[in-house]
Amino acid sequence: MRTSSSYAGVGGGTGFVGRALTQLLRIRGHEVTHISRQGGKDRISWDVSHKEKLSRSGLPPCDAVVNLAGENVLNPFRRWDGAFCREIISSRVETTKTLAKAIADADQPPRAWILITGVGYYRPSPTAEYTEDSPGGDFDFFSHLVSSWEAAALIPGNPARGVVVRSGVVLGRDGGVISRVLWPFRLGLGGPLGSGLQPFPWIHIRDLSGIVCHALESECLQGVFNGVSPSSSATSNGTFAQELGAALGRPALLPVPAWAVRAVFGAERAIMLLEGQRVVPKRTLESGYRFIFPDLSAALKDIVA
């Protein structure tokens, strides 16, 4: 799937990760159609009122479909209530169901169907280490969300090769966690969240895009792949703070108390920040993918330089 005649449909392609993935796919010779809230050139809309709505016009002929769509869980301006939880679920599960149905109904279904979910599938623990074969998905809101999300992608008798990438915290310019903490760290006001001892499963945005592209182009790959750096299982939130401060030439000595994190995000959502998982990309490495940024220090220097 490396020829210029290959096509990819990307749900959520205009977001933080979607932009990076689109750029990489186009560099590698793939033509990309976005499936997003707004219609336009090289786009199909989810919107029921738009004439190019996916369910009306159907899935365009393509070799692969990728879904990155999802409302930002850690939006500090949204209160953690029932309405927001329903929006979080709908933006992931319903968009995935819509794409799965479009694939099932397609006259010429794509060869690959790739879904990006999250390592929230695995139970937070300071000591347990998780591979793609580890159990999970059944203990809190976020793990149940990932289970429902991945289940929504299943297509009976699926003609497409199914791939799930469980992503860690995505580090990159112009979005994600770096965009939210960069200025406090630049001012020397940064530091760890809570104790700083919690695991910090991270991945550079170029590697997450690279894993998706690798899965798209490798006809033999299917199943679950952890989208985390090989060194992330040894990375704590405190290590991330220290390394980001070092990359900026600033101290990172001012911790944010756990109570403050809970006050801003709510107790349930704060778990994502105050606890973490040690995740290993075992199958990802075995698949032959070579990480561009396996080391946190180099990853952060690339981003903030």
N, C-alpha and C positions, 0 to 999 in steps of 0.2 A: 504493500500500500504506500509506496514511496513515489509513485508517478504523479505527474501534474494533473492527471485525469481523475484523481481520487477526490471524494467530497466528504465533508464532515458536517453534521448538524450539531450545534452546541447550544444547549439550554443554559441560560445564565452567562452567555458569552461576553456580555458587556460589563460584567463585574470585575472585581479585583483580580481574581485568579483567571477568569474567562478572558480578559484582555491579554494576559501573558500567554495563555494557551493558544489563543487565536494567532498571535504574532509568531509563535513557534511553528504552528501547523502551516501557516502560509510560507514561512521561510523554507520549510521542508517540502513544499510543493503541493500542499493540500488546499483545496478551495473550501471556504467555510461559510455556512449560513447560520446566523444567530437566531435562536428562538427566545424572544424577550418580551417585555411588557409593551414596548413600542415597536411599531412596524417601520419599514423603510428599506433602503437598499441592502440587499443580502440579509434580510431579516424576515422572519415569520413571527407573528404576535400570538401570545397566549390569549389576548383580549377577545372576548366574545363579540364585541362590536366591530372588530377590524375585519376588513374583507379578506385579508391574508391570514386569518386565524387558522391555527394548526388543525383543529378538528374539522374545519370546513374544507380547506384546500388539501389536507393530507400531508404526509411526510414527503418532502421532495426526494428524488432518487439520490441516495448517498451510500457511502461505504461504511460509515460509522456514525453513531449518535452518542454524544457525551452530555451528561446532565450535571451542571454545577449550580443550578438554581437553589436559592435559599435565603430567607430574610436573616439579617445579622442578629444572632442571638445576644451578643454582648453590646447592643446599642444602649449606651447609658441614658439616652433621652427617652427610652421607652420603659414604662413601669411593668414589672413582672407580674402580670395578672392573667386572668383567663383568656381575655381577648388576644393578648400578645402571644400566649402559648398556642392558641388555635392558629394564629397567623404563621408562627414558626413551623407548626406541623403542616399546614396547607401548602406553604411555599416549597416544602421539600417533598412530602408524600404525594400531594395531588399533582404537582408538575411531573413527578416520576411516573405516576399512573397514566397521565395524559400521553407522555412519550412512549411508554410501554404499549399502550393501546394503539398508538399510531404505527409502531413497529409491527405489531401483530396484524394490523389491517393493511399494511403496505403490500402492493403487488410485487414489488422487488425490495424485500426487507434488507436492511444493512447487514454487513458481515460481523460488525462489532457493536456492542451496546455497553457503554462504560458509565458507571455511576461513581461520583465522589461523595463519600459520607465522612464519618469522623471517628477518631479513636475514643470518643465518649462511649463507644460500644463496650469498652473494657472497664472493669471496676477500678476506681482510684485506689492506689495502694503505694506506700513508700518503698515496698520491697519486692512485690510480685513483678515478674517480667512476662510480657505478653507477646506471642507471635500470632500470625494469622489464624492458627488453629486453636487458639485459646478460647474458652467459653466467655460469654458475656451477653449483653443485650436484654437483661431482665431484672434490673435492680433499682433504677430511678428514672426520672422523666427523660433524661438525655439518652440513656441506654435503650429505653423502649422506643424513643424517637428513631434511633439508628436502625433498630430491628424492623420497625414499620416501614422506614424509608427503603431499606434493602429488599424487604418483602414486596414492596410495590413495584420493584423492577422486574420481578419474576414473570415470565411469559410461558404459559403451558406450551410445550413443544417448540420452544423458542428457536427460531432459525438463526438468530444472531448469537455470536460468541459473547457470553456475559462476563464482565469484569467489574469488580468493586474495589475502589481505592479508598482506604480509611485514612484520612489525612490528619496530621497533627496540626499544631499552631503554625500558620503560614507566615513566613517572614519575607518581606519585600518592600520596595518603595511604593509610595502612593496608595497605601491601603493596609488593612490588617492591623495587627497589634503594634507594629512599629509606628504607624501614623498616629496612634493614640498616645504613645508614651514618648515620642521623640523630643518634643520641646521641653518637658520637664527634665529629661536627661541632659539635653543640651545646656540647660541652665544650672546643672549640677544639683538638681532636686530629685533625681531618680533614686530608685532602690527596689528591693524585693517586695513582693506582696506577702503579707502575713509573715510566717516564719522564714520563708524563702527556701525551705527544705523540700518542698513538694516537687515531684518530677515535672519536667517541662518538655513534653514531646513536640519537637519542632521540625520544620522542613523549610528550606529556601524555596521561594516561589518558582525559580527556574527548575528545581528538581521535581516539584510536584507536576509542573507542566511536562517535564521530561518523562516522568513515569507514565503519565496519561498517553503521551505520544508514543512511547515505547510499547505500551499495551495495545494501542491502536494499530501499530505497524507490525506487531509480532503475531502472526496468525495462530501460533500454538498456545498463546497465553489465555487463560480464563480463570475465574475464581477471585478470591480475595487477596489483595496486596496492601501491606501497610505503607502509607505514605509519610514516613518519618525518616530523619537522618540516621545513619548507622550509629552515630555517637549520642543520639538524643536520650537513650536509656540511661546514660550517665550524667545527664544535664538536669540541674535543679533550677528553680525560678531564681534563686540567689545567684547561681552561675550565669544565667542569662543577664541579670542586672549588672553584674560585674563586667561581663564581656562587652555589653552595650556601652557602659561607661568608658571602658578602655578604648573601644573603637572611636569614641567621640573625644577622648582625652579629658574626661570629666569624672569626678567621684560619683559613686552610686551607693551612698551610705544612709539614705533616708528611707527606711521601710514604710510601707503603707500598712497601717494596722488592719488586722482581719475584720474588726468591727466596722471600719470605714468602708471596706470592700462590700460587706454585707449590706450596709446602709444604702450604698449606691445601686447595687445590683439585685438585692434581695437574697435571702439565705440559700434558696435552691440554685439560683444562677451563679452565686458566688463560689459554689463548689468547683465550677470549671476553672476558677482562678486560684483558689486556695488549696486544692488537691490536684493530683495528676496521676498519670500512668507511665510506667516504664515500658515502652513499646519498641519492639525490634522488627526491622523490615526483612525478615528471614526469606520469605518467598520472593520479595522484590529483588534482593541480591541474587538469589538463586536463578532468577529469570534472566540474568545477564545485564540488568541495568547498572550503569556506572554513575555514581553520584558526582555532581559537579562540586557541591559544597557539603562534604561529609563532616567538616569541622565548623563549630559555631563561630569561632573567632574570625575565620576567613569569610564566612557567610555574612556576618554583621559588618565587617569592613567593606565588603562589596556593596552592601545596601546603603550605608551612611556616608561613604566616601564622596 
